[in-house]
Amino acid sequence: MSKFYFWLNKFLLLDVLLVFLFFIWFLVAIVAQSSGLALPMNIWQQLWMPVIQPALGIVMLGTITSGVAKRFMNNRKA
């Protein structure tokens, strides 16, 4: 079971990294759009539904799942 949690945590770490990269891209797209370059924001908006929202959902679900699993593991040890 600990191997499962190890790989789950690795996957969630990569997913959080991906979310942070998309956030940085969003900030760059805002600056670019204010400079008159709309392409980065257009690409970001096209990726919102199929890529970014699921990545955010996985982070949220993983955080909740990890917290619940740790609570059950601690209750089992006590």
C-alpha positions as CSV (number, residue, x, y, z in Angstrom):
1,M,0.0,0.0,0.0
2,S,2.9,2.4,0.7
3,K,4.1,2.0,-3.0
4,F,0.6,3.2,-4.0
5,Y,0.9,6.3,-1.9
6,F,4.5,6.9,-3.1
7,W,3.4,6.9,-6.7
8,L,0.2,8.9,-6.0
9,N,2.3,11.6,-4.3
10,K,4.7,11.6,-7.3
11,F,1.8,12.0,-9.7
12,L,0.2,14.8,-7.6
13,L,3.5,16.6,-7.4
14,L,3.8,16.5,-11.2
15,D,0.2,17.7,-11.5
16,V,0.8,20.6,-9.1
17,L,3.9,21.5,-11.1
18,L,1.8,21.5,-14.3
19,V,-0.8,23.8,-12.6
20,F,1.9,26.2,-11.6
21,L,3.3,26.3,-15.1
22,F,-0.2,27.0,-16.5
23,F,-0.5,29.8,-13.9
24,I,2.8,31.4,-15.0
25,W,1.6,31.0,-18.6
26,F,-1.6,32.8,-17.7
27,L,0.4,35.7,-16.1
28,V,2.6,36.0,-19.2
29,A,-0.5,35.9,-21.4
30,I,-2.1,38.8,-19.4
31,V,1.0,40.9,-19.9
32,A,1.2,39.9,-23.6
33,Q,-2.4,40.8,-24.1
34,S,-2.0,44.2,-22.5
35,S,0.9,44.7,-25.0
36,G,-1.4,43.9,-27.9
37,L,-0.3,40.2,-28.4
38,A,-3.4,38.0,-28.0
39,L,-2.0,34.7,-29.1
40,P,-0.8,33.4,-25.7
41,M,-4.2,34.2,-24.1
42,N,-6.1,32.6,-27.0
43,I,-4.1,29.4,-26.6
44,W,-4.5,29.4,-22.8
45,Q,-8.3,29.8,-23.2
46,Q,-8.4,26.9,-25.7
47,L,-6.6,24.7,-23.2
48,W,-8.8,25.8,-20.2
49,M,-11.6,23.2,-20.6
50,P,-9.7,20.1,-21.9
51,V,-6.4,20.4,-20.0
52,I,-6.3,23.0,-17.2
53,Q,-9.6,22.4,-15.5
54,P,-9.0,18.6,-15.2
55,A,-5.5,19.3,-13.8
56,L,-7.0,21.5,-11.2
57,G,-9.6,18.9,-10.4
58,I,-7.0,16.2,-10.0
59,V,-5.0,18.4,-7.6
60,M,-8.1,19.1,-5.5
61,L,-9.2,15.4,-5.5
62,G,-5.7,14.2,-4.7
63,T,-5.4,16.6,-1.8
64,I,-8.7,15.5,-0.3
65,T,-7.9,11.8,-0.9
66,S,-4.4,12.1,0.6
67,G,-5.7,13.8,3.7
68,V,-8.5,11.3,4.2
69,A,-6.0,8.4,3.7
70,K,-3.5,9.8,6.2
71,R,-6.3,10.3,8.8
72,F,-7.3,6.6,8.4
73,M,-3.7,5.5,8.5
74,N,-3.2,7.4,11.8
75,N,-6.4,6.1,13.3
76,R,-5.4,2.6,12.4
77,K,-2.0,3.0,14.2
78,A,-3.6,4.3,17.4
